[in-house]
Amino acid sequence: MNTIFLQLGSNLGDRLSFLKRSENLIEEFIGKLEKRSLVYESTPWGVKNQENFLNSVIIVKSNLSAEDILEKCQEIERKLERERKEKWSERTIDIDILFYNKEVIEEENLKVPHPLISERRFVLIPLNEINSEFIHPQKKETISELLKKCNDTEVVKIYEV
């Protein structure tokens, strides 16, 4: 059984509903949701003039390969009406594979661990909440250590409904 860390993000429409719907579809098509972080609100990373994002990180157990999980994540994004316009554009849902077990995967369409984990507080904060001692397989540091070193200045706070 594989352990997968997924990051969920939404900044269009009913953001919280898109996060919850994506979790339900992940359980239906990928595997069992083992753990979830709180939902965090963050300013857009890398771009301006967009609505704030809601983000969370989940841990899923699955028998699927990393490639199959990527395909299922993209299928779920399409079901939830994500349109791929340009890099970092607004979206109903974004599902990123952060970690797949402790493997390093370097393929054209799939890079695991996600290459920007250590630069993004909106990923590190929920990751730290659910597994602060997980060791990044390339950087050889825990999530809590990466969070302490992160230079990202975007605002990330717990989202209260």
Backbone as JSON, one array per atom type, in Angstrom:
{
  "sequence": "MNTIFLQLGSNLGDRLSFLKRSENLIEEFIGKLEKRSLVYESTPWGVKNQENFLNSVIIVKSNLSAEDILEKCQEIERKLERERKEKWSERTIDIDILFYNKEVIEEENLKVPHPLISERRFVLIPLNEINSEFIHPQKKETISELLKKCNDTEVVKIYEV",
  "N": [[0.85, -1.19, 0.0], [0.6, 2.15, -0.89], [1.68, 5.35, 0.31], [0.47, 8.52, -0.06], [0.91, 11.98, -0.3], [-1.15, 14.64, -0.82], [-1.77, 17.9, -2.1], [-4.35, 20.2, -1.91], [-6.0, 22.83, -3.56], [-7.96, 25.81, -4.01], [-9.34, 28.66, -5.63], [-11.53, 29.75, -6.86], [-15.04, 30.26, -7.17], [-17.15, 28.36, -4.97], [-15.02, 27.77, -2.8], [-14.46, 26.11, -0.53], [-16.31, 24.05, -0.87], [-15.33, 22.94, -3.26], [-12.9, 21.86, -2.33], [-13.86, 19.9, -0.54], [-15.43, 18.31, -2.26], [-13.44, 17.39, -3.97], [-11.95, 15.8, -2.2], [-13.83, 13.75, -1.71], [-14.02, 12.62, -4.28], [-11.38, 11.79, -4.62], [-11.27, 9.78, -2.69], [-13.04, 8.04, -3.9], [-11.83, 7.39, -6.39], [-9.05, 7.09, -6.04], [-7.99, 6.3, -3.42], [-8.01, 5.46, 0.12], [-8.66, 8.06, 2.36], [-6.52, 9.01, 4.78], [-5.65, 10.98, 6.56], [-6.17, 14.44, 7.23], [-5.35, 17.89, 6.88], [-6.11, 20.96, 8.6], [-8.08, 23.52, 6.99], [-6.56, 26.08, 5.19], [-6.23, 29.56, 4.5], [-4.76, 31.44, 1.94], [-2.73, 33.97, 0.43], [-2.39, 34.45, -3.12], [0.25, 32.63, -4.62], [3.11, 33.54, -6.34], [1.71, 35.01, -8.24], [-0.37, 37.9, -8.76], [-3.43, 39.81, -8.21], [-5.57, 37.98, -7.92], [-8.12, 36.0, -6.34], [-7.92, 34.96, -2.88], [-6.56, 31.76, -1.93], [-7.95, 28.67, -0.78], [-6.47, 26.07, 0.98], [-5.38, 22.72, 1.6], [-3.82, 19.79, 2.97], [-3.71, 16.36, 2.35], [-3.42, 12.92, 3.37], [-3.25, 9.95, 1.66], [-3.97, 6.5, 1.22], [-3.13, 4.11, -1.16], [-3.29, 1.68, -3.82], [-2.49, 2.36, -6.29], [-0.2, 3.33, -8.94], [2.19, 6.05, -9.07], [1.97, 7.41, -11.51], [-0.61, 6.65, -12.33], [-2.07, 7.84, -10.3], [-1.57, 10.55, -10.79], [-2.91, 10.78, -13.24], [-5.56, 10.24, -12.39], [-5.93, 12.38, -10.61], [-5.88, 14.54, -12.39], [-8.13, 13.91, -13.86], [-10.11, 14.22, -11.9], [-9.82, 16.96, -11.42], [-10.75, 17.91, -13.9], [-13.43, 17.0, -13.77], [-14.33, 18.7, -11.81], [-14.4, 21.04, -13.1], [-12.03, 22.42, -13.69], [-10.08, 24.67, -15.51], [-7.33, 24.78, -17.58], [-5.51, 27.4, -18.12], [-3.26, 29.24, -17.98], [0.0, 29.12, -16.44], [-0.26, 28.93, -12.95], [-2.75, 30.13, -12.89], [-6.1, 31.24, -11.92], [-8.25, 28.83, -10.31], [-10.73, 26.23, -9.99], [-10.11, 23.91, -8.68], [-7.05, 22.51, -7.62], [-4.88, 19.88, -7.65], [-2.09, 18.58, -6.29], [0.55, 16.24, -6.36], [2.47, 15.72, -3.66], [4.22, 14.0, -2.2], [5.11, 10.62, -2.88], [5.12, 7.8, -1.3], [8.41, 7.46, -0.26], [9.65, 8.05, -2.5], [11.6, 9.21, -5.31], [10.73, 10.69, -8.22], [11.37, 11.41, -11.49], [10.1, 12.43, -14.17], [8.93, 13.5, -17.41], [6.28, 14.55, -17.21], [5.77, 14.29, -14.54], [6.94, 15.05, -11.42], [8.19, 14.09, -8.46], [9.37, 14.24, -5.19], [7.15, 17.08, -5.13], [8.51, 19.81, -6.82], [8.46, 22.43, -5.66], [7.87, 22.43, -2.96], [9.42, 23.21, -0.66], [9.51, 25.93, -0.93], [7.08, 27.06, -0.45], [4.89, 28.27, 1.85], [2.15, 27.82, 2.1], [1.92, 25.19, 1.51], [3.78, 23.92, 3.19], [2.91, 24.57, 5.83], [0.31, 23.24, 6.3], [1.27, 20.64, 5.79], [3.19, 20.34, 7.81], [1.51, 20.37, 9.98], [0.2, 17.86, 9.8], [2.22, 15.95, 9.55], [4.94, 16.55, 10.74], [7.45, 15.44, 11.07], [8.1, 14.03, 8.82], [10.49, 13.12, 6.44], [11.9, 14.85, 3.84], [12.64, 13.29, 0.85], [14.67, 14.13, -0.91], [15.86, 16.48, 0.06], [16.55, 15.77, 2.58], [15.67, 16.68, 5.05], [13.41, 17.38, 7.74], [9.88, 18.15, 7.52], [9.2, 20.15, 9.36], [11.7, 21.37, 9.72], [12.15, 22.34, 7.12], [10.07, 24.2, 6.98], [10.85, 26.08, 8.9], [13.04, 27.2, 7.62], [11.97, 28.35, 5.37], [11.55, 30.98, 3.08], [9.32, 32.23, 2.11], [6.92, 34.81, 2.02], [4.22, 35.06, 1.82], [0.88, 35.4, 3.11], [-0.52, 33.04, 5.28], [-3.16, 31.54, 6.84], [-5.27, 29.93, 9.27], [-8.37, 28.86, 8.05], [-11.51, 29.99, 8.84], [-14.77, 28.96, 8.92]],
  "CA": [[0.0, 0.0, 0.0], [1.38, 3.38, -1.04], [1.28, 6.54, 1.06], [0.56, 9.67, -0.94], [0.55, 13.28, 0.24], [-1.71, 15.49, -1.87], [-2.12, 19.26, -1.73], [-5.57, 20.64, -2.58], [-6.14, 24.28, -3.52], [-9.05, 26.39, -4.79], [-9.58, 30.09, -5.44], [-12.67, 30.16, -7.67], [-16.33, 29.71, -6.79], [-17.3, 27.92, -3.58], [-13.71, 27.15, -2.59], [-14.53, 25.04, 0.46], [-17.04, 22.97, -1.51], [-14.43, 22.28, -4.2], [-11.96, 21.03, -1.55], [-14.59, 18.73, -0.02], [-15.8, 17.45, -3.39], [-12.23, 16.71, -4.45], [-11.64, 14.72, -1.25], [-14.76, 12.64, -1.97], [-13.63, 11.97, -5.54], [-10.11, 11.12, -4.36], [-11.6, 8.51, -2.02], [-13.73, 7.17, -4.86], [-11.01, 6.97, -7.52], [-7.62, 6.9, -5.75], [-7.76, 5.47, -2.24], [-8.57, 5.84, 1.41], [-8.14, 9.26, 2.99], [-6.04, 8.63, 6.11], [-5.46, 12.14, 7.42], [-6.32, 15.73, 6.54], [-4.99, 19.08, 7.65], [-7.11, 22.02, 8.61], [-8.1, 24.3, 5.76], [-5.85, 27.34, 5.34], [-6.43, 30.55, 3.45], [-3.47, 32.05, 1.62], [-2.67, 34.86, -0.72], [-1.88, 33.72, -4.28], [1.7, 32.49, -4.67], [3.69, 33.68, -7.67], [0.91, 35.91, -9.08], [-1.21, 38.84, -8.01], [-4.74, 40.07, -8.82], [-6.43, 36.81, -7.84], [-8.72, 35.76, -5.03], [-7.14, 34.09, -2.01], [-6.76, 30.32, -2.05], [-8.1, 27.75, 0.35], [-5.54, 24.96, 0.77], [-5.22, 21.69, 2.63], [-2.99, 18.65, 2.59], [-4.27, 15.09, 2.81], [-2.64, 11.7, 3.19], [-4.1, 8.92, 1.06], [-3.39, 5.17, 1.01], [-3.61, 3.64, -2.45], [-2.52, 0.67, -4.53], [-2.18, 2.88, -7.62], [1.13, 3.88, -9.21], [2.23, 7.52, -9.09], [1.47, 7.84, -12.81], [-2.06, 6.48, -12.31], [-2.61, 8.85, -9.39], [-1.55, 11.81, -11.53], [-4.01, 10.72, -14.21], [-6.83, 10.35, -11.65], [-6.02, 13.75, -10.1], [-6.25, 15.41, -13.51], [-9.52, 13.58, -14.18], [-10.92, 14.86, -10.85], [-9.79, 18.4, -11.72], [-11.68, 18.14, -15.03], [-14.8, 16.82, -13.27], [-14.64, 19.88, -11.01], [-14.41, 22.17, -14.03], [-10.78, 23.19, -13.77], [-9.61, 25.04, -16.85], [-5.89, 25.08, -17.58], [-5.29, 28.54, -19.01], [-1.84, 29.58, -17.92], [0.62, 28.69, -15.18], [-0.7, 29.58, -11.71], [-3.99, 30.89, -13.07], [-7.17, 30.9, -10.98], [-8.78, 27.49, -10.59], [-11.72, 25.68, -9.08], [-9.38, 22.95, -7.85], [-5.71, 22.12, -8.03], [-4.44, 18.74, -6.85], [-0.68, 18.3, -6.54], [1.19, 15.13, -5.64], [3.63, 16.23, -2.94], [5.1, 12.85, -1.97], [4.62, 9.27, -3.16], [6.01, 7.08, -0.39], [9.61, 8.29, -0.11], [10.27, 7.9, -3.81], [11.94, 10.35, -6.16], [10.3, 10.39, -9.58], [11.74, 12.5, -12.4], [9.61, 12.17, -15.51], [8.55, 14.75, -18.08], [4.99, 15.06, -16.71], [5.59, 14.01, -13.12], [8.12, 15.22, -10.57], [7.86, 13.82, -7.06], [8.53, 15.2, -4.52], [6.83, 18.29, -5.87], [9.74, 20.61, -6.74], [8.36, 23.72, -4.97], [7.4, 22.25, -1.58], [10.19, 23.95, 0.35], [9.38, 27.37, -1.17], [5.68, 27.46, -0.29], [4.34, 28.13, 3.2], [0.8, 27.28, 2.03], [2.07, 23.74, 1.47], [4.53, 23.47, 4.37], [2.16, 24.71, 7.09], [-0.56, 22.08, 6.51], [2.11, 19.43, 5.85], [3.77, 20.33, 9.15], [0.43, 20.03, 10.91], [-0.18, 16.44, 9.79], [3.38, 15.06, 9.65], [6.09, 17.45, 10.84], [8.72, 14.69, 11.09], [8.35, 13.38, 7.53], [11.76, 13.58, 5.87], [11.9, 15.07, 2.39], [13.63, 12.32, 0.36], [15.8, 14.75, -1.61], [16.5, 17.5, 0.89], [17.0, 15.08, 3.8], [15.26, 17.47, 6.2], [12.0, 17.19, 8.09], [8.96, 19.22, 7.11], [9.33, 21.27, 10.31], [12.96, 22.06, 9.41], [11.94, 23.09, 5.88], [9.2, 25.32, 7.28], [11.65, 27.09, 9.61], [13.97, 27.82, 6.67], [11.24, 28.87, 4.22], [11.59, 32.44, 2.93], [8.05, 32.69, 1.56], [6.3, 35.83, 2.87], [2.77, 35.11, 1.61], [0.08, 35.2, 4.32], [-1.21, 31.76, 5.37], [-3.83, 31.49, 8.13], [-6.35, 28.94, 9.37], [-9.64, 29.37, 7.5], [-12.65, 29.75, 9.72], [-16.02, 29.02, 8.15]],
  "C": [[0.89, 1.24, 0.0], [0.79, 4.51, -0.19], [1.55, 7.75, 0.2], [0.12, 10.92, -0.2], [0.07, 14.13, -0.93], [-2.03, 16.86, -1.31], [-3.32, 19.65, -2.57], [-5.65, 22.16, -2.47], [-7.27, 24.74, -4.42], [-9.13, 27.88, -4.54], [-10.68, 30.62, -6.37], [-13.95, 29.52, -7.14], [-16.39, 29.4, -5.3], [-16.06, 27.08, -3.22], [-13.77, 25.96, -1.64], [-15.25, 23.82, -0.12], [-16.14, 22.21, -2.5], [-13.4, 21.4, -3.48], [-12.65, 19.76, -1.09], [-14.97, 17.77, -1.14], [-14.58, 16.72, -3.93], [-11.82, 15.59, -3.51], [-12.54, 13.51, -1.49], [-14.39, 11.89, -3.23], [-12.29, 11.26, -5.41], [-10.36, 9.78, -3.67], [-12.26, 7.53, -2.98], [-12.78, 6.58, -5.9], [-9.56, 6.64, -7.21], [-7.39, 5.99, -4.56], [-8.33, 6.09, -0.99], [-7.87, 7.07, 1.98], [-7.79, 8.91, 4.44], [-5.99, 9.8, 7.08], [-5.63, 13.4, 6.6], [-5.91, 16.86, 7.47], [-6.24, 19.94, 7.8], [-7.09, 22.69, 7.24], [-7.45, 25.65, 6.07], [-6.2, 28.27, 4.19], [-5.09, 31.23, 3.21], [-3.61, 33.0, 0.44], [-2.07, 34.08, -1.89], [-0.35, 33.76, -4.33], [2.16, 32.65, -6.12], [2.94, 34.6, -8.61], [0.13, 36.85, -8.18], [-2.56, 38.94, -8.73], [-5.59, 38.82, -8.95], [-7.03, 36.76, -6.45], [-7.77, 34.9, -4.21], [-7.51, 32.63, -2.23], [-7.18, 29.73, -0.71], [-7.24, 26.54, 0.0], [-5.64, 23.97, 1.92], [-4.3, 20.62, 2.08], [-3.65, 17.4, 3.17], [-3.27, 13.96, 2.58], [-3.61, 10.61, 2.75], [-3.31, 7.62, 0.97], [-3.99, 4.61, -0.27], [-2.71, 2.54, -2.99], [-2.06, 1.17, -5.9], [-0.73, 3.36, -7.71], [1.05, 5.4, -9.18], [1.66, 8.05, -10.4], [-0.05, 7.74, -12.87], [-2.72, 7.52, -11.4], [-2.63, 10.21, -10.08], [-2.71, 11.87, -12.52], [-5.37, 10.9, -13.53], [-7.01, 11.76, -11.09], [-6.45, 14.71, -11.2], [-7.69, 15.16, -13.94], [-10.47, 14.24, -13.16], [-10.96, 16.37, -11.08], [-10.75, 18.73, -12.86], [-13.13, 18.0, -14.59], [-15.26, 18.04, -12.48], [-14.4, 21.17, -11.79], [-13.16, 23.04, -13.98], [-10.44, 23.44, -15.22], [-8.14, 25.39, -16.74], [-5.63, 26.16, -18.61], [-3.81, 28.85, -19.09], [-1.32, 29.16, -16.56], [0.14, 29.57, -14.03], [-1.94, 30.44, -11.89], [-5.02, 30.46, -12.02], [-7.74, 29.53, -11.34], [-9.81, 27.07, -9.55], [-11.04, 24.69, -8.13], [-8.01, 22.68, -8.47], [-5.32, 20.99, -7.09], [-3.0, 18.42, -7.24], [-0.23, 17.1, -5.72], [2.45, 15.71, -4.98], [4.67, 15.13, -2.76], [4.37, 11.58, -2.37], [5.58, 8.34, -2.44], [7.21, 7.99, -0.11], [10.4, 8.27, -1.41], [10.6, 9.25, -4.45], [11.62, 9.94, -7.58], [10.6, 11.61, -10.44], [11.33, 12.1, -13.81], [9.16, 13.49, -16.12], [7.29, 15.36, -17.47], [4.8, 14.89, -15.21], [6.92, 14.13, -12.38], [7.67, 15.1, -9.12], [9.16, 13.57, -6.33], [8.27, 16.42, -5.41], [8.0, 19.26, -5.71], [9.66, 21.91, -5.93], [7.91, 23.62, -3.51], [8.11, 23.19, -0.62], [10.11, 25.46, 0.18], [8.0, 27.91, -0.84], [5.16, 27.2, 1.12], [2.94, 27.52, 3.16], [0.79, 25.77, 1.87], [2.73, 23.25, 2.77], [3.73, 23.55, 5.67], [1.18, 23.56, 7.29], [0.2, 20.75, 6.56], [2.69, 19.26, 7.25], [2.73, 19.92, 10.19], [0.18, 18.52, 10.96], [1.0, 15.47, 9.85], [4.68, 15.88, 9.65], [7.43, 16.72, 10.74], [8.99, 13.93, 9.8], [9.61, 13.97, 6.92], [11.65, 13.65, 4.35], [12.99, 14.18, 1.79], [14.8, 12.91, -0.42], [16.57, 15.71, -0.72], [17.03, 16.94, 2.2], [16.75, 15.9, 5.06], [13.79, 17.2, 6.48], [11.18, 18.36, 7.57], [9.1, 20.41, 8.06], [10.62, 22.05, 10.07], [12.82, 22.9, 8.14], [11.08, 24.33, 6.12], [9.98, 26.44, 7.97], [12.56, 27.86, 8.66], [13.27, 28.54, 5.52], [11.22, 30.4, 4.21], [10.31, 33.04, 2.37], [7.4, 33.68, 2.53], [4.79, 35.94, 2.66], [2.04, 34.78, 2.92], [-0.64, 33.85, 4.23], [-1.83, 31.7, 6.77], [-4.93, 30.42, 8.11], [-7.63, 29.59, 8.88], [-10.75, 29.0, 8.44], [-13.93, 29.99, 8.95], [-17.0, 29.96, 8.82]]
}
